[in-house]
Amino acid sequence: MASTALPQTMKSLLQASRKGTEVISITSPIPTPTHPDDVLIRVHTAAPCAGELLWAVNFPDSVPADKEMVPCQDLAGTVVKAPAGSKFAEGDRVYCRIEANRAGAAREYALARTTELAKIPASLGWIEAAATPLSALTAYQAVFDQGGLDPAALHGDEAARAKNGAKRVLVTGAGGGVGSWVVQLSSLAGAKAVVAVCGGKEKIESVTKLGATEVVDYTKTSIEAWAAEDPAAREVDLVIEMVGGKTLSGCWHAVKNGGDIIAINTPPEYGKPEGLKKELGKGLFFIVKPLGSNLEEIGQLIDAGKVRPVVDSVWTFDEFEKAFARLDSGHAKGKVIIKISEEADK
Ligand SMILES: NC(=O)c1ccc[n+]([C@@H]2O[C@H](COP(=O)([O-])OP(=O)(O)OC[C@H]3O[C@@H](n4cnc5c(N)ncnc54)[C@H](OP(=O)(O)O)[C@@H]3O)[C@@H](O)[C@H]2O)c1
């Protein structure tokens, strides 16, 4: 049982309708654990994901009709009540990605499952902690589980590093939430090259600091034109793609015949240019799994100073409309964070 009395109600954000993108502020009862693995958390910071207000329309299978439409599936907060025998206890600093089929975290109290949670690395405050789960998990699973780089290299395995060292990796959206992690993890794992596709001087400087070895400024050239200048040297073994449209099509020109495109925005086959005679080894769209176990590993890398979340901007609870507008601009340079409690700045 929680040792401090809980309020009856809390402030919360809510997506006003499944078919629209309007977000409103409401007062609602605090949630009650109903699943044996539910952990009740006092939320300090939460983060929205690009495009999340369209999931109910675009991915209806992932958003059940009875979902309470609270946005922001990423949180950092303090455990209030955990199931008996759980590895989490009242007062633990935790962070996680809540699966998209359940209510999110843009409210003072939220429920997450034990399998989703990990303790926050000691070197992160509440703001950077909320900037981590979705982006880092997606990047980790894209680069290692789906993209085939060997994660043992992250922990000094030289054979794994040598294997990864044979692969050129290209990432689109490289200056954004997920992309900034793909750049860091691919670089840390010893990829032969990390080609970052992003726009503008500030983003170029940022991705270069994170470990990009080559940069394609999409505001000055297309990926297709860049690859065509020297295909033998520039084509890549693995693409991690998160922009879709012309960017995805350009990636087909930049990947080697038999190379892989791992996508998180649009299935790769939708972007194949007409008439292009090239086959992929692996062309895959996947949805991130909210695994606390992956977050624990990422947390170790963070505390070792090897990787870091990138924060675009921080907004108060009352500024939530500005936070969503910033995300909708499509040009965030890292994560957009909403402060939920007064402890968020600590
Ligand atoms: N399938 C999944 O499980 C999963 C998980 C997480 C995210 N996603 C999706 O992945 C996408 C990226 O998410 P995010 O959180 O990283 O978004 P984000 O933080 O908004 O970043 C998107 C980045 O894309 C860049 N960009 C825009 N147009 C571009 C172009 N033509 N070429 C290269 N970069 C371009 C933007 O940078 P500039 O300012 O340089 O344009 C921005 O930094 C979203 O569509 C999101 O919904 C899917």
The ligand as an SDF file (V2000), in Angstrom:
LIG
                    3D

 48 52  0  0  0  0  0  0  0  0999 V2000
    7.2740    1.9560  -35.6510 N   0  0  0  0  0  0  0  0  0  0  0  0
    7.5840    2.3550  -34.4250 C   0  0  0  0  0  0  0  0  0  0  0  0
    7.5590    1.5710  -33.4660 O   0  0  0  0  0  0  0  0  0  0  0  0
    7.9780    3.7860  -34.1960 C   0  0  0  0  0  0  0  0  0  0  0  0
    8.5910    4.1480  -32.9870 C   0  0  0  0  0  0  0  0  0  0  0  0
    8.9940    5.4800  -32.8150 C   0  0  0  0  0  0  0  0  0  0  0  0
    8.7850    6.4030  -33.8170 C   0  0  0  0  0  0  0  0  0  0  0  0
    8.1520    6.0200  -34.9680 N   0  0  0  0  0  0  0  0  0  0  0  0
    7.9510    6.9700  -36.0660 C   0  0  0  0  0  0  0  0  0  0  0  0
    9.2400    7.3240  -36.5410 O   0  0  0  0  0  0  0  0  0  0  0  0
    9.2340    8.6560  -37.0030 C   0  0  0  0  0  0  0  0  0  0  0  0
   10.3300    9.4500  -36.3200 C   0  0  0  0  0  0  0  0  0  0  0  0
   10.0180    9.5460  -34.9520 O   0  0  0  0  0  0  0  0  0  0  0  0
   10.8140   10.5780  -34.0300 P   0  0  0  0  0  0  0  0  0  0  0  0
   10.2230   10.4570  -32.6820 O   0  0  0  0  0  0  0  0  0  0  0  0
   12.2690   10.3900  -34.1900 O   0  0  0  0  0  0  0  0  0  0  0  0
   10.3740   11.9750  -34.7060 O   0  0  0  0  0  0  0  0  0  0  0  0
   11.0220   13.4110  -34.5570 P   0  0  0  0  0  0  0  0  0  0  0  0
   11.7360   13.5390  -33.2540 O   0  0  0  0  0  0  0  0  0  0  0  0
    9.9590   14.3850  -34.9380 O   0  0  0  0  0  0  0  0  0  0  0  0
   12.1590   13.4460  -35.6490 O   0  0  0  0  0  0  0  0  0  0  0  0
   11.8810   13.4240  -36.9980 C   0  0  0  0  0  0  0  0  0  0  0  0
   13.1110   13.9630  -37.6870 C   0  0  0  0  0  0  0  0  0  0  0  0
   12.9490   13.7650  -39.0760 O   0  0  0  0  0  0  0  0  0  0  0  0
   13.6780   14.7910  -39.6920 C   0  0  0  0  0  0  0  0  0  0  0  0
   13.2520   14.9330  -41.0690 N   0  0  0  0  0  0  0  0  0  0  0  0
   12.1140   15.5030  -41.5650 C   0  0  0  0  0  0  0  0  0  0  0  0
   12.1090   15.3960  -42.9010 N   0  0  0  0  0  0  0  0  0  0  0  0
   13.2510   14.7210  -43.2490 C   0  0  0  0  0  0  0  0  0  0  0  0
   13.8340   14.3130  -44.4680 C   0  0  0  0  0  0  0  0  0  0  0  0
   13.2170   14.5500  -45.6190 N   0  0  0  0  0  0  0  0  0  0  0  0
   15.0140   13.6470  -44.4230 N   0  0  0  0  0  0  0  0  0  0  0  0
   15.6300   13.3860  -43.2550 C   0  0  0  0  0  0  0  0  0  0  0  0
   15.1510   13.7800  -42.0660 N   0  0  0  0  0  0  0  0  0  0  0  0
   13.9760   14.4280  -42.0770 C   0  0  0  0  0  0  0  0  0  0  0  0
   13.4690   16.0080  -38.8480 C   0  0  0  0  0  0  0  0  0  0  0  0
   14.6500   16.7760  -38.9010 O   0  0  0  0  0  0  0  0  0  0  0  0
   14.9330   18.0550  -39.8060 P   0  0  0  0  0  0  0  0  0  0  0  0
   14.6710   19.2370  -38.9400 O   0  0  0  0  0  0  0  0  0  0  0  0
   16.3630   17.8520  -40.1450 O   0  0  0  0  0  0  0  0  0  0  0  0
   14.0140   18.0010  -40.9690 O   0  0  0  0  0  0  0  0  0  0  0  0
   13.3320   15.4360  -37.4440 C   0  0  0  0  0  0  0  0  0  0  0  0
   14.5310   15.6130  -36.7240 O   0  0  0  0  0  0  0  0  0  0  0  0
    7.8080    9.1920  -36.7620 C   0  0  0  0  0  0  0  0  0  0  0  0
    7.0740    9.0020  -37.9500 O   0  0  0  0  0  0  0  0  0  0  0  0
    7.2930    8.2650  -35.6610 C   0  0  0  0  0  0  0  0  0  0  0  0
    5.8840    8.1710  -35.6670 O   0  0  0  0  0  0  0  0  0  0  0  0
    7.7430    4.7270  -35.1620 C   0  0  0  0  0  0  0  0  0  0  0  0
  1  2  1  0
  2  3  2  0
  2  4  1  0
  4  5  1  0
  4 48  2  0
  5  6  2  0
  6  7  1  0
  7  8  2  0
  8  9  1  0
  8 48  1  0
  9 10  1  0
  9 46  1  0
 10 11  1  0
 11 12  1  0
 11 44  1  0
 12 13  1  0
 13 14  1  0
 14 15  2  0
 14 16  1  0
 14 17  1  0
 17 18  1  0
 18 19  2  0
 18 20  1  0
 18 21  1  0
 21 22  1  0
 22 23  1  0
 23 24  1  0
 23 42  1  0
 24 25  1  0
 25 26  1  0
 25 36  1  0
 26 27  1  0
 26 35  1  0
 27 28  2  0
 28 29  1  0
 29 30  1  0
 29 35  2  0
 30 31  1  0
 30 32  2  0
 32 33  1  0
 33 34  2  0
 34 35  1  0
 36 37  1  0
 36 42  1  0
 37 38  1  0
 38 39  2  0
 38 40  1  0
 38 41  1  0
 42 43  1  0
 44 45  1  0
 44 46  1  0
 46 47  1  0
M  CHG  2   8   1  16  -1
M  END
$$$$
